[in-house]
Amino acid sequence: SMPVHWEFAMDHVEGEYIIIIGDDDGVRSDFLSILDIVIEHTGANLIKFKTGLYYHNDWIGDRKNTFEFDGRCSNQYFEVDKRSVISDFCEFTNYAIFPNLLQTCFSLELFRKAKQKCGTVFVGATDWSCPFVLLMDNSAKLVYVDSTLGYGGRSQLSNVAYYESAANDKNQNDRITYFINELSAEVRFPYHVPKITTAGNFTPAAFSYAKHFYGEELKSFALNKFELCKVIQQDIAEEAVSTRQRFWTPFEFESFKDFVRELPDSERKAIRGMAGSFSLAGKGRLLLKWLKRRVLRFAPPPLRAWGKAIWKR
């Protein structure tokens, strides 16, 4: 599986600093020289940088062979308060500066400290679990580079990216199915509740994993359970109206319902009112979502654009 693969690879790396790049990703020609300057001037051992998105030629839709990037870069770098990064993560408000691994350079020394503490650093969503435990070490110094230094590729061979695309082909389910089925239940969500297999539940599970080993350091932090339930419920509704394969079992779904019941009354009612099968109102919203998806899928482009505009209003 991907976590085991990455763990094995990291046991064989050499060098002072490490960058993990996917086979459909890329970097600027001056990428290494910029990182060298940042490390020399700041002593950072955890460096987050911006990347654009490149949609490969096999991407289904209008975006293929295009490059998207944030044109508001200041081309500055600055040290980041990691407590604010953790707080934003727990509130589901801002992942921009969180050092997710495919946009991060980190030191081998910092990695070895995390591995000594946790034993395994790659679980579930590998590019989120590892950086969270890296961030927790007292020696971690996070620097953010506000510049686009590379791109993340999007193709039919991508896992989550293609799974969440507007495609409607067999390969869309195949990619994520391979990824999910290789993971045992323990590897998907260790120390995390609820254990329902939806795409949005993998990312917050990184916090739960880190808190198991760094409980004292994270005692003042907790995941916002209401926001977590909203993310999961949106996943459930989205997969109910699409051709995507569902990966959660009936037992997992029941455990999620139990988790929702623990919320305060107002928050529980809000979740039950979202599109889904919790309530009559939720079922009605799910039906509208399904109708919208079918209309936009089969309508000609001019009618589709008009329908989107009406829907927004």
Helices and strands as residue ranges (DSSP letters): H 2-10, E 17-19, E 26-27, H 31-42, E 46-55, E 66-68, E 77-79, H 82-90, G 101-103, E 104-107, H 108-118, H 126-136, E 142-154, H 160-163, H 170-181, H 185-188, H 199-202, H 205-213, H 225-240, H 250-261, H 265-273, H 280-298, H 301-312
